[in-house]
């Protein structure tokens, strides 16, 4: 009660009148009233649109990535078939899935050959002596892998 009011008697009359009012029990639905109060307390705006828009964007992203993945897979399979066709035409046998035989075979003491022999050995763990490379043997031409473009290393900044 406001004690600074100019008419304290008026407030007492209002309080008495409000106390005498009682809600009618018929037609009162507490769940509907709470639901309506909750709806009225929520801010009205376009925030309800944010979740459907975000979900739609994610669905479009998933569809686009799925289409790109299937296209890339079909391109890779087509390339594999082309490589196998070219290797069968030139007489080179494919050594494994996706690999073609090299034009120069590795030497008997190369790491790759020794590793494959070691993996397929059943029990003979003896060490083979390494034979030195002959001085007059022609060097095997191999591709040199570089970390830069064919034009040379990039200039320092």
N, C-alpha and C positions, 0 to 999 in steps of 0.2 A: 504494500500500500504506500502511496506517495504521501509523505508527511508534509511536504512543502506545497501541497495543493491549496488553492484558495477556498475550496469547498469540500472539506473532508466528509461532510454529511452526504453529499452526492455520491461519493465513492461507496459509502456504506450501503446506500440504497441499491447501487449497481451490483455490489457484491451479493447482496441478499437476493436480488432478482436472478443473477447468474446461478447461485446455489440452488434456487428453486427449479431451474430447468433440468429436466431429466430426458435422456434420449429415449425414443420409442423403441421397444425391443423388436417389433415386427419390421421386416425388410432390412435388417442390419446384417451385413455379411462381413465379418472381420477380415477374411482372406482377401476379398475384393478391395476393401478399404486399404489394407496394407500394400496390395499390389499397386493401386492407384497412387498412394503416397510415394512409393518407390519410383514409379514412372515420373511423377511430378518433380521429384528431387533430382533426377538425372539431367545433366545439361543438354539442352537442345542444340544441335548443330549437325555438321556433316561428318562427325567422328564415326558414325555407324557405317560409313562408306569405306573406311580405311581397311578393315579386315578383308572384305571381299575383293578390294582392289589388290591388296598385297598377295592374297591367295591366287588370284588370277594371273598376276605377274610371275609367281613361282611356277604355276602350271605351264605357262607359255615358255619359261626358261627350260623346264624339264623336257617339254616336247621338242624344243629346238635342239637341245643337247642330245636327245635320243635320236633324232633324225640325222644329226651330224655324225654321231657314233656309228650308226648303221651305214651311212654313206662311206665313211672312212674304212670300215671293215670290208665293204664290197670292193672298194678301190684296192685295198691290200690283197684281197683274194685274187682279183683280176691281175694284179702285178705278179703275184706268185705263179699264177697259171702262165703268164707271159714268159717269166724267167724259166720255168720248167720246159715250156715249148721251145724257147731259144736254146736251152742247154741240150735238149734232145736232138735238135736240128744240127748243132755244131758237134755233137758227139761227146760232149762233156756230161758226165753222170752227176746227178745231184747227190752230195754226200749225206745230207740230212735235210730236214724240213726247212725250206727257205734258204738254204746255203747252196752255192754252186762250187764245184771243185776249182781249186786255184790253178792258174796256168803253170806255176812252178811248184813242184812238190817239195815239201820240207825234207831236209836231210835225215838220215837214220838216227842221228844224235841230237836232233833239234828238240826243244822243250816239249812241243806239242806231241811229237811221236813218243817220246819217253813217258810223258804223262799218260797218254792213252794206253801204253803198254802196262804201266804201273797200275792203272785203274782196272785193267782186265786180267791182271795176274792172279793166279789162284793160290800160289804158295811159294813160288820161287822168288825170294826177296834178295837175291844176290845183286850186288852193284856191278853194272857193266862199266868197263873202262871207256873213257871218252877218247875217241880217236881225234888227233889234231887235224885241222884243216890243212890241206896241201897248199903249199906256197904258190904253185903255178895254176891252181884252180881258178876258173873264171868267177868273178863275183856274181852272186845272184842279184838280179835287179828286183828291188822291192819298192813298193810305194812308201814314201816317208810321210807319216802323219804329222801335221803341224797344227798349232793352236791358232793360226791366223789365216787370213785370206791368201789366195795364191799370189797376190801382188806384194807380199811381204808383211812384216809385223806392222801394227799401227804405230803412228808417231806418238811419242809421249806428250802428254798435255802440259 
